[in-house]
Amino acid sequence: HFRHPDMLPLMGNRGRENSQCRLDFLNRAQPDADDEGALLRWAMQVMADRSVPMCGLRGPLTTLWSCVAALQSRRILYAPGPPSLAPFEEIGALMP
């Protein structure tokens, strides 16, 4: 998922169509809340989306893990596998 032009050679002969579809999906997705809990729930739903898909279930696009974070409160939620199958769990606040 290399977006910067200088990084594109690292893609080799892999296609960019899948990455572009996911980027377009993320750009269209808009949260409908502004409190931290609702935003985290929204982010987890977006990452678990199977319509684009954001997470892959097999082959070279298999999602091994996913995480969402709230930067101001320093919270991280981690899904050990595709988030459409593996639920996110909070792994604790980061130390200051």
Residue pairs with C-beta under 8 A, 6 or more apart in sequence:
1 19
1 22
1 23
2 8
2 10
2 11
3 23
18 61
21 52
22 52
22 54
25 49
25 51
25 52
25 54
26 46
26 54
29 46
31 38
31 39
31 42
31 43
32 38
32 42
33 39
33 42
36 70
36 72
36 73
36 75
39 70
40 68
40 70
40 75
40 77
43 68
44 68
44 77
44 79
44 83
44 88
46 54
47 54
47 55
47 66
47 68
47 79
47 83
48 54
48 55
48 66
48 79
48 82
48 83
48 84
49 55
49 84
50 84
53 84
55 63
55 66
55 82
55 83
55 84
56 62
56 63
56 82
57 63
57 82
57 84
57 85
62 82
63 81
63 82
63 83
64 81
65 78
65 79
65 80
65 81
66 78
66 79
66 82
66 83
66 88
67 76
67 77
67 78
67 79
67 88
68 76
68 77
68 88
69 75
69 76
69 77
73 93
74 93
74 94
74 96
75 90
75 93
75 94
76 90
76 91
76 92
76 94
77 88
77 89
77 90
77 91
78 88
78 89
78 90
78 91
79 86
79 87
79 88
79 89
80 86
